[in-house]
Amino acid sequence: MVPFRQIFESLGMNVNWDSKTKNIIATKADLTIKMTLDSFKATVNNKEFILTQTPFDSPDGIVYVNLRFISEAVGATVSWDNVKKIASIDTE
């Protein structure tokens, strides 16, 4: 789980957060990802996906989302080095 704004922006996406509805909407060209805090449902270009973990906000007010889901939704590949405990994202 990673802070939502940082992951989306690092992938070149524009981010909108609606604090009333708790919706996250990230867009880039022909890609739109929508997620809702504490919901297992997310959409990528209006196609629904079931998440393994809900987006959530921490006590310090930062909203976290699943790194693998977001990365793969934008076409990136995620690898995990279990020895070094490092996640790598390949956007090529």
ROTORFI-343039 format. One line per field, with one value per residue: y, x, z of N, C-alpha, C, O, CB in turn; residue in three letters; residue number from 1; chain. Coordinates in steps of 0.05 Angstrom, whole numbers, plus 5000, padded with zeros to 4 digits. Glycine has a CB too. Layout:
ROTORFI-343039
nc2	c(Y, ...) $
nc1	c(X, ...) $
nc3	c(Z, ...) $
cac2	c(Y, ...) $
cac1	c(X, ...) $
cac3	c(Z, ...) $
cc2	c(Y, ...) $
cc1	c(X, ...) $
cc3	c(Z, ...) $
oc2	c(Y, ...) $
oc1	c(X, ...) $
oc3	c(Z, ...) $
cbc2	c(Y, ...) $
cbc1	c(X, ...) $
cbc3	c(Z, ...) $
rest	c(ALA, ...) $
nr	c(NUM, ...) $
kette	c(A, ...) $
end
This chain:
ROTORFI-343039
nc2	c(4977, 5044, 5116, 5149, 5195, 5204, 5156, 5156, 5206, 5198, 5162, 5193, 5212, 5251, 5272, 5268, 5281, 5270, 5291, 5288, 5246, 5208, 5190, 5172, 5193, 5182, 5203, 5197, 5211, 5164, 5135, 5120, 5114, 5094, 5096, 5081, 5100, 5050, 5012, 4951, 4952, 4975, 5015, 5011, 5048, 5043, 4988, 4940, 4920, 4875, 4890, 4867, 4890, 4945, 5015, 5060, 5109, 5136, 5149, 5198, 5223, 5209, 5178, 5111, 5065, 5004, 4985, 4947, 4938, 4990, 5000, 4958, 4969, 5013, 4991, 4976, 4934, 4898, 4879, 4840, 4839, 4795, 4786, 4835, 4866, 4902, 4935, 4938, 4978, 4972, 5012, 5008) $
nc1	c(5017, 5011, 5018, 4965, 4965, 5019, 5035, 5000, 5014, 5068, 5064, 5048, 4996, 4935, 4904, 4844, 4811, 4755, 4732, 4682, 4652, 4690, 4718, 4768, 4796, 4834, 4867, 4893, 4907, 4874, 4858, 4824, 4820, 4781, 4768, 4743, 4745, 4752, 4726, 4720, 4714, 4736, 4745, 4770, 4773, 4717, 4710, 4697, 4734, 4754, 4784, 4841, 4851, 4822, 4825, 4849, 4847, 4898, 4912, 4939, 4917, 4931, 4916, 4917, 4933, 4931, 4992, 5007, 4959, 4947, 4993, 4993, 4945, 4958, 4990, 5040, 5094, 5102, 5151, 5175, 5226, 5240, 5281, 5309, 5266, 5241, 5200, 5193, 5177, 5163, 5155, 5162) $
nc3	c(5000, 4983, 4986, 4953, 4919, 4907, 4879, 4834, 4810, 4800, 4759, 4719, 4719, 4726, 4786, 4824, 4885, 4922, 4980, 5004, 4980, 4983, 4939, 4892, 4833, 4778, 4720, 4653, 4589, 4552, 4596, 4655, 4724, 4777, 4846, 4912, 4978, 5028, 4997, 4961, 4907, 4844, 4785, 4719, 4664, 4663, 4670, 4717, 4775, 4827, 4886, 4926, 4973, 5007, 4989, 5038, 5092, 5132, 5203, 5201, 5158, 5106, 5045, 5024, 4972, 4933, 4909, 4868, 4839, 4818, 4788, 4750, 4725, 4694, 4658, 4673, 4698, 4757, 4803, 4858, 4906, 4951, 4986, 4992, 5003, 4967, 4921, 4851, 4795, 4729, 4675, 4621) $
cac2	c(5000, 5068, 5141, 5149, 5218, 5200, 5135, 5165, 5227, 5187, 5148, 5214, 5215, 5273, 5260, 5284, 5269, 5282, 5284, 5282, 5219, 5191, 5179, 5178, 5190, 5188, 5203, 5202, 5205, 5149, 5118, 5131, 5095, 5104, 5080, 5093, 5092, 5028, 4995, 4931, 4955, 4996, 5013, 5020, 5053, 5033, 4959, 4936, 4901, 4871, 4893, 4849, 4907, 4971, 5040, 5069, 5132, 5132, 5169, 5224, 5235, 5201, 5156, 5091, 5047, 4980, 4991, 4928, 4943, 5015, 4997, 4940, 4983, 5032, 4975, 4972, 4908, 4901, 4856, 4842, 4826, 4788, 4788, 4863, 4878, 4924, 4932, 4953, 4982, 4977, 5024, 5005) $
cac1	c(5000, 5027, 5002, 4952, 4973, 5047, 5037, 4988, 5029, 5094, 5058, 5040, 4967, 4923, 4889, 4823, 4802, 4730, 4730, 4654, 4644, 4714, 4726, 4794, 4795, 4860, 4864, 4916, 4900, 4850, 4856, 4811, 4818, 4764, 4768, 4729, 4756, 4740, 4710, 4735, 4709, 4749, 4740, 4790, 4757, 4689, 4709, 4699, 4753, 4752, 4811, 4848, 4851, 4809, 4839, 4842, 4862, 4913, 4906, 4951, 4902, 4941, 4901, 4935, 4921, 4948, 5013, 5006, 4935, 4950, 5015, 4984, 4923, 4969, 5006, 5067, 5099, 5112, 5166, 5181, 5250, 5233, 5306, 5315, 5240, 5238, 5182, 5203, 5156, 5175, 5134, 5169) $
cac3	c(5000, 4980, 4984, 4927, 4902, 4898, 4859, 4809, 4797, 4789, 4734, 4699, 4719, 4741, 4808, 4838, 4910, 4932, 5008, 5012, 4971, 4987, 4913, 4879, 4804, 4765, 4691, 4636, 4562, 4550, 4619, 4679, 4746, 4799, 4870, 4934, 5004, 5041, 4979, 4946, 4878, 4830, 4756, 4700, 4640, 4668, 4674, 4746, 4787, 4856, 4899, 4948, 4997, 5001, 4995, 5065, 5102, 5157, 5223, 5194, 5136, 5080, 5033, 5013, 4952, 4926, 4889, 4845, 4823, 4804, 4768, 4728, 4711, 4675, 4639, 4683, 4710, 4785, 4814, 4887, 4915, 4979, 5003, 4998, 5010, 4949, 4898, 4828, 4776, 4702, 4658, 4593) $
cc2	c(5025, 5093, 5145, 5171, 5213, 5179, 5144, 5186, 5217, 5171, 5167, 5218, 5240, 5260, 5279, 5268, 5284, 5273, 5278, 5254, 5198, 5177, 5190, 5174, 5199, 5184, 5208, 5193, 5190, 5129, 5132, 5108, 5108, 5085, 5095, 5082, 5070, 5011, 4976, 4934, 4979, 4993, 5024, 5023, 5040, 5002, 4955, 4914, 4899, 4872, 4873, 4864, 4934, 4994, 5049, 5094, 5126, 5153, 5197, 5236, 5228, 5177, 5137, 5073, 5025, 4986, 4973, 4934, 4968, 5012, 4980, 4953, 5002, 5017, 4970, 4943, 4913, 4875, 4861, 4826, 4820, 4789, 4817, 4879, 4904, 4917, 4949, 4955, 4989, 4987, 5021, 4981) $
cc1	c(5018, 5008, 4991, 4963, 5001, 5049, 5024, 5004, 5056, 5089, 5046, 5010, 4958, 4904, 4868, 4814, 4777, 4727, 4702, 4646, 4666, 4722, 4753, 4790, 4821, 4857, 4891, 4908, 4874, 4846, 4844, 4809, 4802, 4764, 4753, 4741, 4739, 4722, 4728, 4731, 4724, 4742, 4765, 4776, 4730, 4687, 4715, 4719, 4748, 4780, 4816, 4848, 4839, 4829, 4831, 4858, 4874, 4905, 4918, 4939, 4912, 4925, 4920, 4919, 4941, 4967, 5010, 4982, 4938, 4971, 5006, 4962, 4934, 4988, 5034, 5069, 5112, 5127, 5173, 5206, 5246, 5257, 5310, 5289, 5236, 5219, 5193, 5180, 5170, 5152, 5140, 5155) $
cc3	c(5000, 4979, 4956, 4909, 4890, 4876, 4832, 4795, 4786, 4764, 4713, 4698, 4734, 4762, 4819, 4862, 4918, 4961, 5018, 5004, 4975, 4962, 4904, 4849, 4793, 4735, 4677, 4608, 4561, 4573, 4643, 4700, 4768, 4822, 4892, 4960, 5017, 5024, 4964, 4916, 4868, 4800, 4741, 4674, 4641, 4670, 4704, 4754, 4816, 4867, 4920, 4974, 4989, 5005, 5024, 5072, 5129, 5177, 5217, 5169, 5108, 5070, 5019, 4994, 4946, 4903, 4864, 4827, 4806, 4782, 4744, 4712, 4690, 4656, 4648, 4695, 4738, 4792, 4843, 4893, 4945, 4997, 5011, 5007, 4993, 4926, 4875, 4808, 4749, 4684, 4628, 4581) $
oc2	c(5026, 5090, 5144, 5167, 5219, 5183, 5140, 5185, 5227, 5167, 5159, 5228, 5249, 5240, 5303, 5244, 5309, 5250, 5263, 5239, 5174, 5154, 5213, 5152, 5222, 5165, 5222, 5169, 5200, 5108, 5154, 5087, 5131, 5060, 5120, 5058, 5071, 4996, 4984, 4920, 5000, 4972, 5043, 5003, 5027, 4992, 4965, 4893, 4918, 4857, 4862, 4852, 4945, 4992, 5046, 5100, 5113, 5173, 5217, 5256, 5239, 5158, 5146, 5067, 5026, 4992, 4983, 4935, 4968, 5020, 4988, 4948, 5007, 5030, 4960, 4930, 4929, 4853, 4884, 4802, 4838, 4793, 4822, 4901, 4925, 4896, 4972, 4935, 5007, 4972, 5032, 4975) $
oc1	c(5038, 4984, 5007, 4968, 5006, 5064, 5036, 5008, 5065, 5108, 5036, 5000, 4972, 4891, 4874, 4809, 4778, 4719, 4698, 4635, 4662, 4733, 4760, 4780, 4830, 4845, 4908, 4902, 4853, 4833, 4852, 4797, 4807, 4761, 4751, 4746, 4715, 4704, 4750, 4745, 4726, 4735, 4777, 4768, 4721, 4665, 4734, 4721, 4739, 4797, 4797, 4846, 4844, 4847, 4808, 4878, 4862, 4893, 4907, 4949, 4903, 4921, 4937, 4896, 4964, 4958, 5011, 4985, 4933, 4966, 5011, 4959, 4921, 5002, 5051, 5049, 5130, 5118, 5176, 5208, 5248, 5254, 5315, 5291, 5229, 5222, 5201, 5165, 5185, 5133, 5125, 5158) $
oc3	c(5015, 4973, 4936, 4885, 4867, 4856, 4811, 4771, 4766, 4748, 4693, 4678, 4753, 4756, 4823, 4860, 4922, 4966, 5037, 5021, 4973, 4962, 4907, 4841, 4797, 4726, 4687, 4604, 4568, 4570, 4650, 4695, 4776, 4819, 4891, 4963, 5016, 5034, 4955, 4901, 4880, 4791, 4750, 4662, 4622, 4671, 4715, 4741, 4829, 4859, 4932, 4996, 4968, 5021, 5031, 5060, 5146, 5170, 5226, 5158, 5089, 5085, 5003, 4998, 4953, 4881, 4841, 4803, 4782, 4759, 4721, 4689, 4670, 4639, 4633, 4699, 4741, 4787, 4851, 4887, 4961, 5021, 5035, 5016, 5004, 4913, 4880, 4804, 4747, 4678, 4612, 4557) $
cbc2	c(5000, 5067, 5165, 5152, 5244, 5192, 5109, 5176, 5250, 5169, 5126, 5206, 5190, 5292, 5251, 5290, 5269, 5274, 5306, 5302, 5220, 5170, 5186, 5161, 5207, 5169, 5223, 5186, 5189, 5133, 5107, 5143, 5086, 5109, 5073, 5088, 5117, 5038, 5013, 4903, 4959, 4995, 5028, 5001, 5043, 5042, 4944, 4929, 4910, 4844, 4921, 4836, 4911, 4974, 5062, 5047, 5157, 5132, 5160, 5221, 5263, 5194, 5167, 5074, 5063, 4956, 4987, 4899, 4946, 5038, 4985, 4913, 4998, 5054, 4989, 4993, 4891, 4906, 4850, 4832, 4844, 4760, 4777, 4877, 4885, 4932, 4940, 4939, 5005, 4950, 5053, 5001) $
cbc1	c(4981, 5044, 5018, 4923, 4971, 5065, 5024, 4959, 5034, 5107, 5038, 5050, 4954, 4907, 4908, 4800, 4824, 4706, 4742, 4635, 4637, 4707, 4705, 4818, 4771, 4883, 4843, 4942, 4922, 4850, 4885, 4783, 4847, 4735, 4797, 4699, 4757, 4724, 4694, 4728, 4679, 4781, 4715, 4815, 4773, 4671, 4731, 4672, 4782, 4737, 4813, 4875, 4879, 4785, 4834, 4848, 4844, 4944, 4917, 4981, 4902, 4971, 4879, 4948, 4914, 4930, 5041, 5005, 4910, 4958, 5040, 4976, 4905, 4984, 5006, 5074, 5118, 5090, 5191, 5157, 5276, 5221, 5330, 5327, 5239, 5266, 5152, 5228, 5137, 5187, 5131, 5200) $
cbc3	c(5024, 4954, 4993, 4930, 4917, 4921, 4868, 4815, 4817, 4811, 4740, 4673, 4731, 4722, 4830, 4819, 4932, 4914, 5025, 4998, 4941, 5009, 4892, 4891, 4792, 4776, 4682, 4646, 4547, 4524, 4627, 4673, 4757, 4789, 4879, 4933, 5023, 5064, 4959, 4955, 4873, 4834, 4748, 4699, 4615, 4646, 4657, 4758, 4781, 4863, 4910, 4943, 5009, 5019, 4974, 5086, 5103, 5152, 5250, 5190, 5138, 5081, 5014, 5035, 4926, 4920, 4901, 4855, 4841, 4823, 4781, 4740, 4730, 4689, 4613, 4705, 4692, 4805, 4796, 4903, 4910, 4979, 4987, 4974, 5040, 4938, 4906, 4815, 4784, 4690, 4665, 4590) $
rest	c(MET, VAL, PRO, PHE, ARG, GLN, ILE, PHE, GLU, SER, LEU, GLY, MET, ASN, VAL, ASN, TRP, ASP, SER, LYS, THR, LYS, ASN, ILE, ILE, ALA, THR, LYS, ALA, ASP, LEU, THR, ILE, LYS, MET, THR, LEU, ASP, SER, PHE, LYS, ALA, THR, VAL, ASN, ASN, LYS, GLU, PHE, ILE, LEU, THR, GLN, THR, PRO, PHE, ASP, SER, PRO, ASP, GLY, ILE, VAL, TYR, VAL, ASN, LEU, ARG, PHE, ILE, SER, GLU, ALA, VAL, GLY, ALA, THR, VAL, SER, TRP, ASP, ASN, VAL, LYS, LYS, ILE, ALA, SER, ILE, ASP, THR, GLU) $
nr	c(1, 2, 3, 4, 5, 6, 7, 8, 9, 10, 11, 12, 13, 14, 15, 16, 17, 18, 19, 20, 21, 22, 23, 24, 25, 26, 27, 28, 29, 30, 31, 32, 33, 34, 35, 36, 37, 38, 39, 40, 41, 42, 43, 44, 45, 46, 47, 48, 49, 50, 51, 52, 53, 54, 55, 56, 57, 58, 59, 60, 61, 62, 63, 64, 65, 66, 67, 68, 69, 70, 71, 72, 73, 74, 75, 76, 77, 78, 79, 80, 81, 82, 83, 84, 85, 86, 87, 88, 89, 90, 91, 92) $
kette	c(A, A, A, A, A, A, A, A, A, A, A, A, A, A, A, A, A, A, A, A, A, A, A, A, A, A, A, A, A, A, A, A, A, A, A, A, A, A, A, A, A, A, A, A, A, A, A, A, A, A, A, A, A, A, A, A, A, A, A, A, A, A, A, A, A, A, A, A, A, A, A, A, A, A, A, A, A, A, A, A, A, A, A, A, A, A, A, A, A, A, A, A) $
end
